[in-house]
Amino acid sequence: MSVDESRDSGPAAKPSFPAGRTGAVAGECEGLADQARALADGRVTSTALVLRSLERIEATQSTVNAFRRVRTEAALAEAAAADRRLAAGERLPLLGVPVAVKDDTDVAGEPTAFGCAGEFPPKERDAEVVRRLRAAGAIIVGKTNACELGQWPFTEGPAFGDTRNPWNLAHTPGGSSGGSAAAVAAGLVPAALGTDGAGSVRIPAAWSHLVGIKPQRGRISTWPDAEAFQGITGIGPLARTVEDAALLLDVASGNHDGDLHRPPAIAAREAARRDPGRLRIALSFKPAITFTRKQLHPEVRAAVTELARTLTGLGHVVEAAEPDYGLVGLAFVPRATVGVGEWAARVPDRTLLDPRTRGAARLGRLLGGPVLRRARAVEKRQQRRIGALFGPYDVLLTPTTATPPPRVGTLAKLSGWRTDQAMIAACPYAWPWNVLGWPGVSVPAGFSSDGLPLGAQLLGPAHGEPRLISLAAQLEDALGWHERRPAAVRL
C-alpha cells in the first residue's frame, strides 16, 4: 500500500444537505457505537471489521491519502485476540472496534513524525490516551496524516503528500487533523482522534461534515507531555454522529499522574442522550482581533444563520451578542510558537523542516521566557472577560471557519507571513478557545453551492462539554446530517 506501513507492530428550517449516498450500506455497521453493539451481540467479528477498514484504507490511499502509518499485521492480530475475548464473554466499550489516531500521538512500535520528513525512531510506549483506547478494547489500525507540527489548516507536505477531502478530492479536508477527518468522512474508520491547538479538530470537522469535539483542557491526557504546546493543544474525537464522538470522548478521557491539567470527570455519552433544556444562545460573527484582513464568506454566514433559526425552532432563545475578546491573540502567539520550537527540537533532521516551521521555531525562542510567562499569566483575566458572556447566555454560536474548504495547494507554497494571513482569514473563529482551555463542538451546518461542507461551533465555558454535547445531539436529531455520505469516494 502506498503509505508508510508497519507490518510487525502490531428541522424549523433545515440547512441544505445535497444528495449523496444516504445511510449505511445494507448489512454494514458504520458508526462507532453501532460497531461496538454489533460486536457485543455477536453479529460481526472484529476481524471482519478491521479487515474491511484496512481494505478501505488501501483502496483510498492513492486518492484520499488519510494515513501515514498502517498497522496491518498488528491490527489483524489484535482483532483475532479481540474475537477470542468476545467469544469468552468479555465486554468492554470498544472491544474489537477499529479506530485511528493522529500522527502526533505515540503508539508503541511506531514512529511519531507529526507531519515531518525524515526517519523517526519507533516509540517504546503508548501515549496515555492510546493506553486508554486499548484498555477499552479498541483496535488502532493506523496513524493519520497531519501537517508539519500541526501548524496549518491543511494536511499537505513533502513527507506524505496531500490529504484530500472525501467530499471533493480537489479540496483539503482541513488541518491539522485532516487525516483523521478524511478517514472518518470516507468511512475508513468509524471515528478517530485528532488534536486541536487552534481549531485543528474543529476545522477539519467543519470541512469534512463531521462532529468534532475540542474538550476542556486536560480532559484527555496528552502524556507523555504534561501539557501540549504550552497548554493550548488538546486531544479530541472526530465522528459522524454526536453519540460516536461522545463515546470516544468518554473512552479516551482521563489523566496520567504527570498531567498538569486534571478537570473533573464528565459523562459525555449520557449527555448526548439528554434534552439540553431551553437555552440562551449568543450568535456571533465577529472574530477576535488579529490586525489582519478577514471576511466571512456569505454562504458560511447564511449556513450559520440557518442553523440559528433551527435552534430557535427547537425552543431556544438566540440573540446576537459578542464576546469581549480583547487582545487575546497576544497570549496565543507566544504559546503557539514556543510549542512549535519544543516539538521541532525533537525532530532528528531539522534541515528537512519546512522553512515556515523553522521560522516559527525561531520566533518561539524569542518569545520564550518573560514574554511566555506574561502570556500565560493573563489567561485568568482573559477567561473572566470573555467568560462574562456566559452570565446572560449558556452557549456561544459562531462559524467554525470563515470560508469553505480551500483547494489543495492553496496555502502550501506561501511564505510564512502570507500563510499566516491566509490561515487567519480562513479560520479566525476557533483559536481563542484554545487560549482559554474551554470546550467547543463543531457541527455540520450544511453545504456551499459547490457542495463543500460548512460548519458551526457551539462554544461554552469551563467544563461545559455536557451542555454542548446535548445541544449538538438535539441538532443532529433535527437535521439528520449523519445520514449523508460523500459521493467523491466510492468503496
Secondary structure, 3 states (H helix, E strand, C coil): CCCEEECCCCCCCCCCCCCCEECCCCCCCCCHHHHHHHHHHCCCCHHHHHHHHHHHHHHHCCCCCCEEEEEHHHHHHHHHHHHHHHHCCCCCCCCCCEEEEECCCCCECCECCCCCCCCCCEECCCCHHHHHHHHCCCEEEEEECCCHHHCCCCCEECCCEECCECCECCECCCCCCHHHHHHHHCCCCCEEEEEECCCCCHHHHHHHCCEEEECCCCCECCCCCCCEHHHCEEEEEEECCHHHHHHHHHHHCECCCCCCCCCCCCCHHHHHCCCCCCCEEEECCCCCCCCCCCCCCHHHHHHHHHHHHHHHHCCCEEEECCCCCCCCHHHHHHHHHHHHHHHHCCCCCHHHCCHHHHHHHHHHHHHCCHHHHHHHHCHHHHHHHHHHHHCCCCEEEEECCCCCCCECCCCCCCCHHHHHHHHHHHCCCCCHHHHHCCCEEEEEEEECCCCCEEEEEEECCCCCHHHHHHHHHHHHHHHCHHHEECCCCCC
